Amino acid sequence: MLRDKRIALWTRVSSPSCHKEELRDGREMTLTDTEKCKACRNGKGFEVPISMAFHPIVSVGSGKVFAYEALVRGQDGSGAAQVFEQVNDDNLYAFDQKCRKTAIEHASRLDLGDTGSLLSINFLPNAVYDPKACIRLTLETAKKTGFPVSQIMFEFTEVERISAPHLLDILSTYRRLGFLTSIDDFGAGYAGLDLLSRFQPDVVKLDAELTRNIDQSSVKQTIVRHVISMLEQLGIIIVAEGIETQGEFSCLYDLGVDLMQGWLFAKPGFETLPDVRWPDALRSVEESKTA
């Protein structure tokens, strides 16, 4: 069932929707709100040059790349931390928009759309004051570059508590527009069962704390086994992230996880789609099947 759903994700067609000129609390847009929307659309307000690195999410079963996660970097390839140091409440909207635009532009130049893989873009829920207003630049950039909207997945981590109705409004709006949705770091912070009971995303990424050294922890194995069972029953695709060792890979493979992400397979490629290194443990399994 999950394999069929992954195929369906690659073939979904999006349909654009119009933007309401009214904010979620019912207020008409003031001049300040209009200017904020303008900044939201053109990405101005965050003048720090940025670029993107791409980190593959691989399908162990098919031997293909399911998605590439876009990770913000400095224009010179410096780490995300140096970029985030320049982000504040005043330029949060513009930063979020600039990241989306830059990710799509780079993915298009790298012909990511032709690979059939998804482009996974991180977004900041608190940077979205109105879902339909703040998605317009994304739609415009995708149209301008020819990148398929149906191959864009938005993932988020609740690093701070935000209004549940607002978050659900964002996710529901994105889904209606044809985008895929993903909850990152599931099992950590606020991204947990309460959110899952209200909204079922296309993809859930297990927090790296659950997968780290899982081969050495029967407790983690029990937790992950039950989480996998729950997500499968809900029809949600599972990604295990933070995979760095052969032991972690083998354990998760035995637990039935097909999609994985981590340095064991590839490091993020700066302005490039990195080659995937398949673990020796997987080759051993495949060889035993054909023996």
Number of C-alpha atoms within 10 A of each C-alpha: 10 14 12 8 14 16 11 11 19 16 12 14 14 17 11 12 14 9 13 11 14 14 16 13 7 8 9 12 14 11 9 9 14 13 12 18 20 16 20 27 21 14 22 15 16 20 12 12 11 20 23 26 25 25 28 29 25 25 18 18 13 11 11 16 21 25 24 26 23 27 21 26 22 19 15 10 15 14 14 16 11 11 18 14 8 13 16 11 8 10 19 20 27 25 28 22 28 26 23 24 22 19 27 27 20 19 24 19 13 14 13 21 20 10 12 16 20 25 29 28 22 22 17 18 23 18 18 20 18 20 22 19 20 24 20 20 20 21 17 13 19 19 12 10 14 13 22 22 25 20 23 25 24 22 23 18 19 19 14 11 11 12 10 12 10 17 18 14 16 19 24 17 17 20 18 13 20 19 23 26 22 25 24 22 25 24 19 16 13 16 21 14 11 10 15 15 8 11 13 18 20 20 21 24 22 23 20 20 15 21 22 20 18 22 17 12 12 10 11 17 19 13 11 21 15 12 16 21 13 12 16 14 11 13 16 20 22 22 24 28 22 21 22 17 16 14 16 20 29 19 17 21 18 10 15 13 21 20 23 25 27 20 16 18 22 21 17 21 18 21 20 16 18 17 14 18 11 14 15 11 14 16 11 10 11 12 10 9 8 6 5
